Amino acid sequence: MHYQFSYNIGETRKMLNNFGDDFYKIHLLRNIRHSIEIHGDKFREFGNDLAIHFKNSLYQMTKKIDAYERDMNSFNPERQLKLGYSIIRINGKIIKSASQIKAGDELVSKLSDGEVYSKAEKIVNQ
């Protein structure tokens, strides 16, 4: 029995060597086609699930990007200036508190459409 098994393997090797790569390719293609026939519905279902997941992920990313863009626009200094606020500087340094200003300081106030140069006369701290 053992001898017969060895003989069949030897014959199979000879046959495969005779047919070469073409036989292997044909055999491989038949196996692939057979797998697709058996599992085709699963492949299609997987592809559909993958497409749905991709669309959902893309939609969620788009929503996040839109939210980040809204946040960035709301903190944009130019937007704040258009709303009526100004940015005051003394010697190029932005002033955040009235306590940073002394009488006689020269102020540069940036507005949405230009700059105003002025001199502080009186400071009233709250």
C-alpha positions in Angstrom: 0.0 0.0 0.0 2.8 2.4 0.9 4.5 1.6 -2.4 1.3 2.4 -4.4 1.0 5.8 -2.7 4.6 6.7 -3.5 4.0 5.6 -7.1 0.9 7.9 -7.4 2.8 10.9 -6.1 5.7 10.2 -8.5 3.2 10.0 -11.4 1.5 13.2 -10.3 4.8 15.0 -10.2 5.7 13.8 -13.7 2.3 14.9 -14.9 2.6 18.4 -13.4 6.1 18.7 -14.8 4.8 17.9 -18.2 2.0 20.4 -18.1 4.2 23.0 -16.4 3.0 26.4 -15.4 0.0 26.4 -17.7 -1.6 23.4 -15.9 -1.0 25.1 -12.6 -2.6 28.3 -13.8 -5.6 26.5 -15.2 -6.0 24.6 -11.9 -5.7 27.7 -9.9 -8.2 29.6 -12.0 -10.7 26.7 -11.7 -10.3 26.8 -7.9 -10.8 30.5 -7.8 -13.9 30.2 -10.0 -15.2 27.4 -7.9 -14.7 29.5 -4.7 -16.5 32.4 -6.3 -19.4 30.2 -7.3 -19.6 28.8 -3.8 -18.9 32.0 -1.9 -20.1 34.6 -4.4 -22.9 35.9 -2.3 -20.6 36.3 0.7 -18.2 38.2 -1.5 -20.9 40.6 -2.7 -22.3 41.0 0.8 -18.9 41.8 2.1 -18.3 44.3 -0.7 -21.7 46.0 0.0 -20.9 46.1 3.8 -17.5 47.6 3.0 -19.0 50.2 0.8 -21.6 51.2 3.4 -19.0 51.3 6.1 -16.7 53.5 3.9 -19.6 55.9 3.1 -20.6 56.2 6.8 -16.9 56.8 7.8 -16.6 59.4 5.1 -19.8 61.1 6.3 -18.6 61.2 9.9 -15.3 62.6 8.9 -17.0 65.3 6.8 -19.1 66.3 9.8 -16.0 66.6 12.0 -14.2 68.7 9.4 -17.2 71.0 9.1 -17.4 71.4 12.9 -13.6 72.2 13.0 -14.1 74.7 10.2 -17.0 76.4 12.1 -14.8 76.5 15.3 -11.9 78.0 13.4 -14.1 80.6 11.8 -15.7 81.6 15.1 -12.2 82.2 16.6 -10.9 84.1 13.6 -9.7 87.5 14.7 -10.9 89.1 11.4 -14.4 87.8 12.1 -14.2 89.4 15.6 -13.1 92.7 14.1 -16.1 92.6 11.6 -18.4 92.1 14.7 -17.2 95.5 16.0 -14.3 94.5 18.3 -10.9 95.9 18.0 -7.3 94.8 18.8 -5.3 97.4 20.7 -1.5 97.4 20.7 1.2 99.4 22.4 4.6 99.1 20.7 3.3 96.1 18.8 2.2 94.2 22.0 -1.5 93.3 22.2 -3.2 94.8 25.2 -5.6 92.5 27.1 -6.4 94.7 30.1 -6.8 98.4 30.9 -4.2 97.9 33.7 -1.6 97.5 30.9 -2.2 101.1 29.7 -0.8 104.3 31.3 -1.9 107.9 30.6 0.1 109.1 27.6 0.6 105.7 25.9 0.2 105.8 22.2 -2.3 103.1 21.1 -2.9 101.5 17.8 -6.4 100.1 17.5 -6.9 97.6 14.7 -10.5 97.6 13.2 -12.0 95.5 10.4 -11.3 98.2 7.8 -8.1 99.9 9.1 -6.1 101.2 12.1 -6.7 104.1 14.4 -3.8 105.8 16.2 -4.6 107.5 19.5 -3.2 108.6 22.8 -4.5 107.4 26.2 -5.6 110.4 28.3 -7.4 108.7 31.3 -7.6 105.1 32.4 -10.5 103.9 34.5 -10.0 100.3 35.8 -13.1 98.4 36.8 
